[in-house]
Amino acid sequence: MSPDADAQHLELQHLADLSDDDLARAYAPAREPWLRVNFVSTVDGAATGSDGLSGTINNAADKRVFDALRERADCLVVGAGTLRAEEYDVPRLPLVVVSRSADLPPTLRDAPPGRVLMATVASSDGLDAAREALGEDHVLVLGEDEIDLVALKEELARRRWTEQLCEGGPSLFADLLAAGVVDELCWTVVPMLTGGDAVRIATGAEVDVALRPVLLLEQDGTLLGRWLVDAQGAG
């Protein structure tokens, strides 16, 4: 069933009722290239726990969809700040680090050749160091002072990475929305409240983007949804 058809017949489904193959089909993209962003938050909108990390608010339901999305993806796109904060290890799929400063997080510096790419700008002070660490072919210079995110999506597709998965952080998500390159938000809402002043899933650039829900799953009070970006409703 297409996402548009799903939107017309949206109903709550139980995640536990879906096999792994069912889950993979439920998240099939509508076209290529396709850029989806995956986030988890609390009911009151916090994208992290009290320690500033998303790992303290996610759970087994979120982890299952998280793994399913990574299994589908051709590449992973993540901001350097999130990679450092969450202490990412080198994933099994190609990882694109988005950083205007071209700062490579320490946990990725010993990655096998070609597993980590850097998306940065020509004015970056760290450009030469990134090229030395990753190889010139794996450093994407996409603009003079600001990263051209439209060009990034196109370059990844040119490398045949047509199903692109972004795991944040919030400022990169807002920038991607502002650039008009996001096709889908995968959003998990865990049944908890944290208060405080935790960051939301999108911060920084001001955007006005309409979404259409096409899938809603539930497990033990956790809600997991697919929201497609409505190009006609984007501001």
Summary of the structure (lengths in Angstrom):
residues: 235
radius of gyration: 17.5
end to end distance: 28.5
largest distance: 52.2
contacts: 750
relative contact order: 0.22
helix: 32%
strand: 25%
